[in-house]
Amino acid sequence: MQVSVEAPDKLERRVTVIVPIEKLEEAYSLRISNLAKTAKVNGFRKGKIPLDYIKQRYGDSARQEALSEVIQKSLYAAINQEKLNPVGVPTVEPKTVLPGQPLEFVATFEIMPEVNTVHFDLTTLERQVATIQDVDIDYVLQHLRQQHTQWIKVDRAAQAKDQVLIDFQGSIADKPIEGGEARDYAVVIGSHSMIPGFEEGLIQMQSGEEKTIQVTFPENYFSKEYAGKDAQFLIKMHRVLEPKIPEMDQAFITKMGVKTGNLEDLRVEVRKNLERETKRVMKEKVKKQVFDHLIEKNPLDIPKALIEREAQRIHNELHPHHAGKEHGHSEKEMAAFNESAKRNVVLGLLVARLLKDHQITLDKSRITAHIERLASVYENPSEVVKWYGTDKRAKADVEMFILEEQLVEKIVDTLQVTEKIVSYNELINRPVITTNERN
């Protein structure tokens, strides 16, 4: 077998393989021989069918199968011989097999990029540190109450904080807006879920009333077709409902899982959860600084096949109900999937190299502790722990997470770390909520 390799670019490889015709004939003869022993043909006893008849009836398919087999085996041997690491399924172009001439084909594929050295010259790092205050607990308790809001139908004009049920039809210059129509659509006035001016236009409308409101799409609106343009929306109001937020009484506290019904016990549980979240976010922000630096200092060319595979994984994780189904996404969404996928692939390669360089092995005791922490927030922790023990993908994700933690800790130990005291809101990048906005 003769093998030659071309490199049209950094990652693409074109492998030309020439296989002696005897290999193809051997594979063909073996298939014909097996068919003669196993084929069932009316008028012939099994195993007694003449070879000429077998060749006449099955020869074309047997030769095609033999050709596929020889190409597959010889390509695998060529890849091993040349020490190539292909990504994705190779594209194979077999050349016409002439009688008595060797079999020749060309396989094209991308290879996994090699990472021999990782550049890292970060010397200082800032760690944000936050402690949970009473105001943070108050915010969570208020949010819990709002999550359990009941909506009561009222016979009055709509006002701020009400939920209204409406039909609407949007148009620009008398032309309907694509996707700008809905029936029995629920909107909370003041939630800022609609474009500016829309919710304000609903105030003082009564059930059964119709009116047209004028709005302007934001300049940064995701659809360039409508960005910055004036529009009209015909609104029909069906119902007005006012919010009834539950009191923080014993019944509500018990409903939140605190058996004593005591407010202080609920505050203790909320504090524990916030402190656990604070530790997690603090670690993630340190990891992000390290990983951002790695990506900046180590630009890599990544095979398209790897990016597509990771983008599909991210997509399926975000949209599990879409997995395996035909559906569309905007260019902006696809670009976001691909950008995240490329970052993940690059980091995976760099982290793998650094784990090897630093000789870091998995600390199995940390796996157990981490899974127990994850499970502790669920109603039945033991079932969650059991699931992690049986789901290979979930367990592999935890193992990779722990390895990354060990790596980051080792790197951070070599850096000069300064601490910055921040509030919990600043740590999680949440806008500060004023007292009036909470009420």
C-alpha positions as CSV (number, residue, x, y, z in Angstrom):
1,M,0.0,0.0,0.0
2,Q,1.3,3.5,-1.0
3,V,0.3,6.5,1.1
4,S,0.9,10.2,0.4
5,V,-0.3,13.2,2.5
6,E,-1.0,16.7,1.4
7,A,-1.7,19.7,3.7
8,P,-3.8,22.3,1.9
9,D,-4.0,24.3,5.2
10,K,-3.1,24.0,8.9
11,L,-5.9,21.5,9.7
12,E,-7.0,19.9,6.4
13,R,-5.3,16.8,5.1
14,R,-5.7,15.0,1.7
15,V,-4.5,11.4,2.0
16,T,-4.0,9.5,-1.3
17,V,-3.9,5.8,-0.9
18,I,-3.0,3.2,-3.6
19,V,-3.9,-0.4,-2.8
20,P,-2.8,-3.4,-4.9
21,I,-5.6,-4.8,-7.0
22,E,-5.0,-8.2,-5.4
23,K,-6.4,-6.8,-2.1
24,L,-9.7,-5.9,-3.8
25,E,-9.9,-9.2,-5.7
26,E,-9.3,-11.1,-2.4
27,A,-12.1,-9.3,-0.7
28,Y,-14.4,-9.8,-3.7
29,S,-13.6,-13.5,-3.9
30,L,-14.2,-14.0,-0.2
31,R,-17.6,-12.4,-0.4
32,I,-18.5,-14.5,-3.5
33,S,-17.3,-17.7,-1.6
34,N,-19.4,-16.8,1.5
35,L,-22.5,-16.1,-0.7
36,A,-22.1,-19.5,-2.4
37,K,-22.3,-21.2,1.0
38,T,-25.1,-19.2,2.5
39,A,-27.3,-17.9,-0.3
40,K,-30.8,-19.4,-0.8
41,V,-31.9,-19.7,-4.4
42,N,-34.9,-21.6,-5.7
43,G,-33.8,-24.7,-7.6
44,F,-30.5,-25.1,-5.8
45,R,-29.5,-26.8,-2.6
46,K,-27.9,-24.6,0.0
47,G,-24.1,-24.6,-0.5
48,K,-24.4,-26.2,-4.0
49,I,-24.9,-23.0,-6.1
50,P,-22.4,-22.7,-8.9
51,L,-20.0,-19.8,-8.5
52,D,-20.7,-18.5,-12.0
53,Y,-24.4,-18.2,-11.0
54,I,-23.5,-16.4,-7.8
55,K,-21.2,-13.9,-9.7
56,Q,-23.9,-13.3,-12.3
57,R,-26.6,-12.6,-9.6
58,Y,-24.6,-11.0,-6.8
59,G,-21.4,-9.9,-8.5
60,D,-22.1,-6.2,-8.7
61,S,-23.2,-5.8,-5.1
62,A,-20.4,-8.1,-3.8
63,R,-17.8,-6.0,-5.7
64,Q,-19.2,-2.7,-4.3
65,E,-19.2,-4.2,-0.7
66,A,-15.6,-5.4,-1.2
67,L,-14.6,-2.0,-2.5
68,S,-16.1,-0.3,0.6
69,E,-14.4,-2.8,2.9
70,V,-11.0,-2.4,1.3
71,I,-11.2,1.4,1.3
72,Q,-12.3,1.5,5.0
73,K,-9.5,-0.9,6.1
74,S,-6.7,0.7,4.1
75,L,-7.7,4.3,5.1
76,Y,-7.6,3.2,8.8
77,A,-4.2,1.7,8.2
78,A,-3.0,4.8,6.3
79,I,-4.1,7.1,9.2
80,N,-2.3,5.0,11.7
81,Q,0.8,4.8,9.5
82,E,1.0,8.5,9.1
83,K,0.1,9.2,12.8
84,L,-2.9,11.4,11.9
85,N,-5.7,12.3,14.3
86,P,-8.8,13.0,12.1
87,V,-11.8,14.9,13.3
88,G,-15.2,14.0,11.8
89,V,-16.0,11.6,9.0
90,P,-13.5,11.7,6.1
91,T,-14.7,12.5,2.6
92,V,-13.6,9.7,0.3
93,E,-13.3,10.0,-3.5
94,P,-12.5,6.7,-5.1
95,K,-11.0,6.8,-8.6
96,T,-12.2,4.6,-11.4
97,V,-10.9,1.0,-10.8
98,L,-9.6,-0.2,-14.2
99,P,-9.1,-3.9,-14.8
100,G,-5.7,-5.0,-13.6
101,Q,-4.9,-1.6,-12.1
102,P,-4.4,-0.7,-8.4
103,L,-7.2,0.8,-6.4
104,E,-6.6,4.5,-5.7
105,F,-8.7,6.9,-3.6
106,V,-8.3,10.2,-1.9
107,A,-9.6,10.9,1.6
108,T,-10.0,14.5,2.9
109,F,-10.5,15.4,6.5
110,E,-9.5,17.8,9.3
111,I,-7.1,16.9,12.0
112,M,-7.0,17.7,15.7
113,P,-4.7,20.7,16.3
114,E,-1.6,19.9,18.4
115,V,-1.0,21.9,21.5
116,N,2.6,21.5,22.5
117,T,3.0,24.7,24.6
118,V,0.6,26.8,26.5
119,H,1.5,30.5,26.9
120,F,0.5,32.0,30.3
121,D,2.0,35.2,31.6
122,L,-0.6,36.4,34.0
123,T,1.0,37.6,37.3
124,T,-1.9,39.3,39.2
125,L,-5.5,38.4,39.7
126,E,-8.5,40.1,41.4
127,R,-10.8,38.1,43.5
128,Q,-14.2,39.6,44.3
129,V,-15.4,38.8,47.8
130,A,-19.0,39.3,49.0
131,T,-20.8,38.6,52.3
132,I,-24.5,38.1,52.5
133,Q,-26.4,41.0,54.2
134,D,-30.0,41.2,55.5
135,V,-31.0,43.2,52.5
136,D,-30.0,40.3,50.2
137,I,-32.2,38.0,52.2
138,D,-35.1,40.5,52.1
139,Y,-34.8,40.6,48.3
140,V,-35.1,36.8,48.0
141,L,-38.1,36.7,50.3
142,Q,-39.8,39.4,48.4
143,H,-39.0,37.6,45.1
144,L,-40.5,34.4,46.6
145,R,-43.7,36.2,47.4
146,Q,-43.9,37.7,43.9
147,Q,-43.3,34.3,42.3
148,H,-46.5,33.1,44.1
149,T,-48.6,36.1,43.1
150,Q,-52.3,35.4,42.4
151,W,-54.0,37.4,39.7
152,I,-57.5,38.6,40.5
153,K,-59.9,39.9,37.9
154,V,-61.1,43.5,38.5
155,D,-63.7,45.7,36.9
156,R,-61.7,48.9,36.5
157,A,-59.2,50.6,34.1
158,A,-55.7,49.0,33.9
159,Q,-52.9,50.5,35.9
160,A,-49.2,49.9,36.6
161,K,-48.4,46.4,38.0
162,D,-51.7,44.9,36.6
163,Q,-51.7,41.9,34.3
164,V,-53.8,42.4,31.2
165,L,-55.0,39.9,28.6
166,I,-55.0,41.5,25.1
167,D,-55.1,41.0,21.4
168,F,-52.7,43.1,19.3
169,Q,-51.7,43.7,15.7
170,G,-48.7,45.7,14.8
171,S,-48.0,47.6,11.6
172,I,-45.5,50.0,10.0
173,A,-46.8,52.3,7.3
174,D,-49.9,50.2,7.1
175,K,-47.9,47.0,6.5
176,P,-48.3,44.2,9.1
177,I,-45.2,43.5,11.2
178,E,-44.0,39.9,10.9
179,G,-44.6,38.2,14.2
180,G,-46.3,41.4,15.5
181,E,-49.7,39.8,16.2
182,A,-51.0,37.8,19.1
183,R,-54.3,36.7,20.7
184,D,-55.1,36.4,24.4
185,Y,-51.6,37.6,25.3
186,A,-50.8,38.3,28.9
187,V,-48.7,41.4,29.7
188,V,-47.7,42.7,33.2
189,I,-47.7,46.5,32.9
190,G,-44.3,47.7,34.1
191,S,-42.5,44.4,33.5
192,H,-40.6,45.9,30.4
193,S,-41.2,42.7,28.5
194,M,-42.5,44.7,25.5
195,I,-40.9,47.5,23.5
196,P,-40.8,51.0,25.1
197,G,-44.2,52.7,25.1
198,F,-46.2,49.6,24.5
199,E,-47.0,48.8,28.2
200,E,-47.6,52.5,29.0
201,G,-50.2,52.6,26.2
202,L,-52.2,50.0,28.0
203,I,-52.7,52.1,31.2
204,Q,-56.3,53.3,31.6
205,M,-57.7,50.8,29.1
206,Q,-60.9,49.0,30.1
207,S,-62.1,45.5,29.4
208,G,-63.6,45.4,25.9
209,E,-61.9,48.6,24.8
210,E,-60.0,48.9,21.5
211,K,-57.4,51.6,20.7
212,T,-54.3,52.1,18.6
213,I,-51.1,53.1,20.3
214,Q,-48.0,54.7,18.7
215,V,-44.5,53.3,19.6
216,T,-41.0,53.4,18.2
217,F,-38.8,50.3,17.9
218,P,-35.4,50.8,19.7
219,E,-32.4,51.6,17.5
220,N,-30.7,48.4,18.8
221,Y,-33.7,46.2,18.1
222,F,-32.6,42.7,17.1
223,S,-34.5,42.9,13.7
224,K,-32.7,45.6,11.6
225,E,-35.8,45.7,9.4
226,Y,-37.8,47.4,12.3
227,A,-35.0,49.0,14.3
228,G,-35.7,52.8,14.9
229,K,-39.0,52.8,13.0
230,D,-42.4,54.2,14.2
231,A,-45.1,51.6,14.5
232,Q,-48.8,51.3,15.3
233,F,-50.4,48.6,17.4
234,L,-54.1,48.0,17.4
235,I,-55.0,46.8,20.9
236,K,-58.1,45.0,22.2
237,M,-58.3,44.6,26.0
238,H,-60.0,41.5,27.2
239,R,-59.3,41.4,31.0
240,V,-57.6,43.4,33.7
241,L,-56.2,41.5,36.7
242,E,-54.6,43.0,39.8
243,P,-51.8,41.2,41.8
244,K,-52.4,39.7,45.1
245,I,-49.0,39.0,46.7
246,P,-49.2,36.5,49.6
247,E,-48.3,37.6,53.1
248,M,-45.2,36.2,54.7
249,D,-47.2,34.2,57.2
250,Q,-46.8,30.7,58.7
251,A,-48.8,29.1,55.9
252,F,-46.6,30.7,53.2
253,I,-43.4,29.8,55.0
254,T,-44.5,26.2,55.4
255,K,-45.3,26.1,51.7
256,M,-41.6,27.2,51.1
257,G,-40.4,24.0,52.8
258,V,-39.8,25.3,56.3
259,K,-41.8,22.9,58.5
260,T,-41.7,25.2,61.6
261,G,-43.4,28.0,59.7
262,N,-41.0,30.4,61.5
263,L,-39.7,33.4,59.5
264,E,-36.2,33.3,61.1
265,D,-35.8,29.6,60.1
266,L,-36.7,30.6,56.5
267,R,-34.2,33.4,56.6
268,V,-31.5,31.0,57.8
269,E,-32.2,28.6,54.9
270,V,-32.1,31.5,52.4
271,R,-28.8,32.7,53.9
272,K,-27.3,29.2,53.5
273,N,-28.4,29.1,49.9
274,L,-27.0,32.6,49.1
275,E,-23.7,31.8,50.8
276,R,-23.4,28.6,48.8
277,E,-24.2,30.6,45.6
278,T,-21.7,33.3,46.6
279,K,-18.9,30.8,47.0
280,R,-19.7,29.3,43.6
281,V,-19.8,32.6,41.8
282,M,-16.6,33.8,43.4
283,K,-14.8,30.7,42.1
284,E,-16.4,31.0,38.7
285,K,-15.2,34.6,38.3
286,V,-11.6,33.6,39.2
287,K,-11.8,30.7,36.8
288,K,-13.1,33.1,34.0
289,Q,-10.1,35.4,34.5
290,V,-7.7,32.5,34.1
291,F,-9.5,31.0,31.2
292,D,-10.0,34.3,29.4
293,H,-6.2,34.9,29.6
294,L,-5.5,31.4,28.3
295,I,-7.7,32.0,25.3
296,E,-6.2,35.5,24.6
297,K,-2.6,34.2,24.7
298,N,-3.2,30.9,22.8
299,P,-5.2,31.5,19.6
300,L,-5.9,28.1,18.0
301,D,-7.3,27.1,14.6
302,I,-10.2,24.7,15.4
303,P,-11.7,22.1,13.0
304,K,-15.2,23.1,11.8
305,A,-16.4,19.6,12.7
306,L,-15.5,20.1,16.3
307,I,-17.2,23.4,16.5
308,E,-20.3,22.1,14.8
309,R,-20.4,19.1,17.2
310,E,-20.0,21.3,20.3
311,A,-22.5,23.9,19.0
312,Q,-25.1,21.1,18.6
313,R,-24.4,19.9,22.1
314,I,-24.9,23.4,23.5
315,H,-28.1,23.8,21.4
316,N,-29.5,20.5,22.7
317,E,-28.7,21.5,26.3
318,L,-30.5,24.8,25.9
319,H,-33.4,23.4,23.8
320,P,-33.8,19.8,24.7
321,H,-37.3,19.7,23.2
322,H,-35.7,20.5,19.8
323,A,-33.2,17.7,19.8
324,G,-33.4,15.7,16.6
325,K,-36.1,17.9,15.1
326,E,-36.0,20.3,12.2
327,H,-36.3,23.9,13.4
328,G,-34.7,27.3,12.7
329,H,-32.6,29.8,14.5
330,S,-31.6,33.3,13.6
331,E,-28.1,34.2,12.4
332,K,-27.5,35.9,15.7
333,E,-28.5,32.7,17.7
334,M,-26.3,30.5,15.5
335,A,-23.4,32.8,15.8
336,A,-23.7,32.7,19.6
337,F,-23.8,28.9,19.5
338,N,-20.7,28.7,17.4
339,E,-18.8,31.3,19.4
340,S,-19.5,29.5,22.7
341,A,-18.6,26.2,21.0
342,K,-15.3,27.5,19.8
343,R,-14.4,28.8,23.2
344,N,-15.3,25.5,24.8
345,V,-13.2,23.5,22.3
346,V,-10.2,25.8,22.7
347,L,-10.4,25.6,26.4
348,G,-10.7,21.9,26.3
349,L,-7.5,21.5,24.4
350,L,-5.6,24.0,26.5
351,V,-6.8,22.6,29.8
352,A,-5.9,19.0,28.6
353,R,-2.4,20.2,27.9
354,L,-2.0,22.0,31.2
355,L,-3.4,19.1,33.2
356,K,-0.7,17.0,31.6
357,D,2.0,19.6,32.1
358,H,1.1,20.0,35.8
359,Q,0.6,16.3,36.3
360,I,-2.8,16.9,37.9
361,T,-4.8,13.7,38.7
362,L,-8.4,13.7,39.6
363,D,-9.1,14.0,43.4
364,K,-12.0,11.5,43.7
365,S,-13.0,12.7,47.2
366,R,-13.9,16.0,45.7
367,I,-16.3,14.4,43.3
368,T,-18.4,12.9,46.1
369,A,-18.4,16.2,48.0
370,H,-19.4,18.2,44.8
371,I,-22.2,15.8,43.9
372,E,-23.6,16.0,47.4
373,R,-23.6,19.8,47.2
374,L,-25.4,19.7,43.9
375,A,-27.9,17.2,45.3
376,S,-28.6,19.1,48.6
377,V,-30.8,21.7,46.9
378,Y,-33.2,18.9,45.7
379,E,-36.2,17.4,47.6
380,N,-34.7,13.9,47.4
381,P,-30.9,14.3,47.5
382,S,-30.2,10.5,47.6
383,E,-32.0,10.0,44.2
384,V,-29.9,12.8,42.6
385,V,-26.6,11.2,44.0
386,K,-27.7,7.9,42.6
387,W,-28.4,9.4,39.2
388,Y,-24.9,10.9,39.0
389,G,-23.6,7.5,39.8
390,T,-25.4,5.8,36.9
391,D,-25.3,8.6,34.2
392,K,-21.9,8.4,32.5
393,R,-22.2,11.8,30.8
394,A,-23.2,13.6,34.0
395,K,-20.4,11.9,36.0
396,A,-17.9,12.8,33.3
397,D,-19.0,16.5,33.4
398,V,-18.5,16.5,37.2
399,E,-15.0,14.9,36.8
400,M,-14.0,17.6,34.2
401,F,-15.3,20.3,36.5
402,I,-13.2,19.1,39.4
403,L,-10.1,18.8,37.2
404,E,-10.6,22.4,36.1
405,E,-11.0,23.5,39.7
406,Q,-7.8,21.7,40.7
407,L,-6.0,23.3,37.7
408,V,-7.2,26.8,38.5
409,E,-6.3,26.5,42.1
410,K,-2.7,25.4,41.2
411,I,-2.4,28.3,38.8
412,V,-3.8,30.9,41.2
413,D,-1.3,29.7,43.9
414,T,1.4,31.1,41.7
415,L,-0.2,34.5,41.2
416,Q,-0.5,37.7,43.3
417,V,-4.1,37.8,44.3
418,T,-5.9,41.0,45.5
419,E,-9.3,40.9,47.1
420,K,-12.1,43.4,46.2
421,I,-15.0,43.7,48.6
422,V,-18.3,43.9,46.7
423,S,-22.0,43.5,47.5
424,Y,-23.9,40.4,46.5
425,N,-25.7,42.3,43.8
426,E,-22.4,43.4,42.3
427,L,-21.0,39.9,42.5
428,I,-23.8,38.4,40.5
429,N,-24.2,41.5,38.2
430,R,-27.7,42.2,39.4
431,P,-29.0,45.7,39.2
432,V,-29.6,47.3,42.6
433,I,-33.3,47.2,43.4
434,T,-34.7,50.2,45.3
435,T,-37.2,50.0,48.1
436,N,-40.0,51.4,45.9
437,E,-39.3,48.9,43.1
438,R,-39.6,46.0,45.7
439,N,-43.0,47.1,46.9
